[in-house]
Amino acid sequence: MQAPSPPSIFSRRRRIAARARMARLRQDGNAVSTVAREIAADAADRLGFLNRTFDRVLVLGDVTGAFAQELPGASDVTRADPSPLLGVPVDEEQPLAGGPYDLIVSLGLLDTVNDLPGALVLMRRALAADGLMIASFLGAGSVPTLRKAMLAADGDRPAPRIHPQVDVRAAGQLMTRLGFASPVVDGWSFDVGFESLDQLVGDLRAQALGNVLADPGPPLGRSSFAAARNAFADEAGDGGLVRERFEIITLSGWSPAPRS
């Protein structure tokens, strides 16, 4: 019996368009890369603790290129992205070409694929024996103030505006059953201060972190958006800034080495 297809929660077309918009903003010098920088720096730090070099490397979603620069000893590094403006075009829900790889790193992408287990399995299959996979993406608990503001805007009839997200426990259970050796799952977070809801929304869109749902919901009217602004502003602390939280899930695991 053929396995049922995963539900189409996210729109691949909208996802690619959002990342293409981000690429154009970067080319124009209007880059906002807070989340990408944090995720890339954390992944590089994790590799720094390993007494090992990786020759053939596939890096997915390395928006700034900072991670690829932190790979001393790698002889063959491929940067790929859903948008061709940011790297070799890739669809994480299709087999990854060019393998096997000694290291596959996915930065800020897997929270918007429709088939997360399938994408992880495809990465494992593209690894060489004893190869390493690292994937970091936004997890459950991210942007709680924005969620609260959107609920205030929609009232008794909330619309789909913010992505459903995976929590650390579910991610850990997933890695355990997907065939990775020595799987590790952990969550970490950082806060960013924003002067207004408009600044937060603008920064999210500039980082391709806006709504790419297949059903994005109706647009907010003027009065609804005003209610959202007010709800967001009510959360301001010292200095007038609203501290918004970004929760990150990082998965890592090895392709099983052949038995001797």
WOJO-V915370 format. One record per run of one state. SS is the DSSP state (alpha for helix, beta for strand, coil for the rest). FROM is the first residue (numbers start at 1). TO is the last residue. Records with the same first field share a line. If there is no record, write none. Layout:
SS=FROM-TO, FROM-TO
This chain:
coil=1-9, 11-11, 28-33, 49-55, 61-67, 71-75, 82-87, 90-100, 108-109, 113-115, 126-126, 139-143, 155-167, 178-180, 195-196, 207-212, 214-221, 234-237, 241-241, 255-260
beta=10-10, 56-60, 76-81, 88-89, 101-107, 127-138, 181-194, 213-213, 242-254
alpha=12-27, 34-48, 68-70, 110-112, 116-125, 144-154, 168-177, 197-206, 222-233, 238-240
